[in-house]
Amino acid sequence: MIEFRSVTKKFPDGTVAVHDFSLLMPSRKTTVLVGSSGSGKTTLLRMINRMIDPSAGAIEIDGEDTSSLDPVALRRRIGYVMQNSGLLPHLRVLDNVATVPMLTGVPKRRAHADALGLLDTVGLDRSLAGRYPSQLSGGQQQRVGVARGLAANPNILLMDEPFGAVDPIVRDELQQELIRLQRELDKTVVFVTHDIDEAFLLGDQVVILEQGGKVAQVGSPSEIMAAPASDFVSSFIGADRGKRALRIARTDRGSVLIDGFGRAAGVLVESEEPTRS
């Protein structure tokens, strides 16, 4: 569990990126921070592993104040995946994935064996282990980045717009891969994005931010869509337009759902599967 308590971050130039931010991020769930540029989402993410320290307030992980922890040791026990993968270009895929375990004292042979297993986990062929990042596609690089983030078997995985630099088809594949991984590995994931569709797809808890880290609304995707907390939230999620503004149209062959663009978006079906709240 990650808890922010009245956290503020003011940079030396006077910019207040986050002001009096409080939030509980539950264990083994995916919390998505979503907002436009300047909303403080990446600053909040980087304060969790102390890449940035707060100016005021406290951040606790399982009840432990992170300010009392060594920053390097803290980062090594938290997975981190960023946009453009952040792989070391001079290292092979296998060594990129094994980097953090080896830094924490895991023998090279074991770290490499574990890294090969992680390539399997993220859906990469082991034949890529000897290649360099420049020899991989963008989607493959991001999968390696996820494998590296998981290499130390962290309880927490931070993801800073990890799929923002790949094409839409690959992005869809990576999103589905993350859903699968979370179902299998049961991590506490904190995910940053500016894309509300991605937030609603991936998040158990979605946090919509306004400028300066102000919380506009927190809730599950269905809670937010059913009852936007303000005009800002309603506009941000597109509740009154596009593919979210669905209505039922009756036809000679039955009823279909029509979106805000007037296009058929689907049909209503009976389901015994529980819905995600």
Long-range contacts (C-beta under 8 A, 24 or more apart in sequence): 1-25, 1-26, 1-27, 1-61, 1-62, 1-63, 1-188, 2-31, 2-48, 2-59, 2-60, 2-61, 2-156, 2-188, 2-190, 3-59, 3-60, 4-44, 4-47, 4-57, 4-58, 4-59, 5-57, 5-58, 5-59, 5-60, 6-56, 6-57, 6-58, 7-44, 7-47, 7-54, 7-56, 7-57, 7-58, 7-59, 8-54, 8-55, 8-56, 8-57, 9-40, 9-43, 9-47, 9-52, 9-54, 9-55, 9-213, 10-55, 16-212, 17-43, 17-212, 17-213, 18-43, 18-44, 18-47, 18-54, 18-212, 18-213, 19-212, 19-213, 19-214, 20-57, 21-57, 21-213, 21-215, 22-57, 23-207, 23-215, 23-218, 25-188, 25-190, 25-205, 26-188, 26-204, 26-205, 27-62, 27-155, 27-188, 28-186, 28-187, 28-188, 29-188, 29-189, 29-204, 29-205, 30-182, 30-189, 30-190, 30-191, 30-202, 30-203, 30-204, 30-205, 31-189, 31-190, 31-191, 31-203, 31-204, 31-205, 31-206, 31-207, 32-190, 32-191, 32-192, 32-193, 32-198, 32-199, 32-202, 32-203, 32-205, 32-206, 32-207, 33-190, 33-191, 33-192, 33-193, 33-207, 33-209, 34-192, 34-193, 34-194, 34-195, 34-196, 34-198, 34-199, 34-203, 34-206, 34-207, 34-208, 34-209, 35-194, 35-208, 35-209, 35-210, 36-194, 36-211, 37-194, 38-211, 38-212, 39-209, 39-210, 39-211, 39-212, 39-213, 40-209, 40-211, 40-212, 40-213, 41-192, 41-193, 41-194, 41-209, 41-213, 42-160, 42-161, 42-192, 43-213, 44-192, 44-213, 45-158, 45-160, 45-190, 45-192, 46-160, 48-78, 48-156, 48-158, 48-190, 49-74, 49-75, 49-78, 49-80, 49-158, 50-74, 50-75, 51-75, 61-156, 76-100, 76-103, 76-104, 76-152, 77-152, 77-154, 77-155, 77-156, 78-154, 78-156, 78-157, 78-158, 79-149, 79-150, 79-151, 79-152, 79-154, 79-156, 79-157, 79-158, 79-187, 80-149, 80-157, 80-158, 80-159, 80-160, 81-142, 81-145, 81-146, 81-148, 81-149, 81-157, 81-158, 81-159, 81-160, 81-162, 82-145, 82-159, 82-160, 82-161, 82-162, 83-160, 83-161, 83-162, 83-163, 83-164, 83-165, 84-141, 84-165, 85-133, 85-141, 85-142, 85-144, 85-145, 85-162, 86-145, 87-133, 87-141, 87-144, 87-145, 87-148, 88-133, 89-132, 89-133, 89-134, 90-132, 91-132, 92-129, 92-130, 92-131, 92-132, 93-119, 93-124, 93-128, 93-129, 93-130, 93-131, 93-132, 93-133, 93-136, 93-144, 94-129, 94-130, 96-133, 96-144, 96-148, 97-144, 97-147, 97-148, 97-151, 98-151, 99-148, 99-151, 100-148, 100-151, 100-152, 101-151, 101-152, 104-152, 111-151, 114-151, 115-147, 115-151, 118-147, 118-150, 118-151, 119-144, 119-147, 121-147, 121-150, 121-181, 121-185, 122-146, 122-147, 122-150, 122-177, 122-181, 123-177, 137-170, 138-165, 138-166, 138-167, 138-170, 139-166, 139-170, 139-173, 139-174, 142-166, 142-170, 142-174, 143-174, 143-177, 146-177, 146-178, 146-181, 150-181, 150-185, 150-187, 154-187, 155-187, 155-188, 156-187, 156-188, 156-189, 156-190, 157-187, 157-188, 157-189, 157-190, 158-189, 158-190, 159-189, 159-190, 159-191, 159-192, 160-192, 161-192, 161-193, 161-194, 162-191, 163-198, 164-193, 164-194, 164-195, 171-198, 175-201, 175-202, 178-202, 196-236, 196-237, 196-238, 200-224, 200-225, 200-237, 208-233, 208-236, 208-237, 220-276, 220-277, 221-276, 222-275, 222-276, 222-277, 223-277
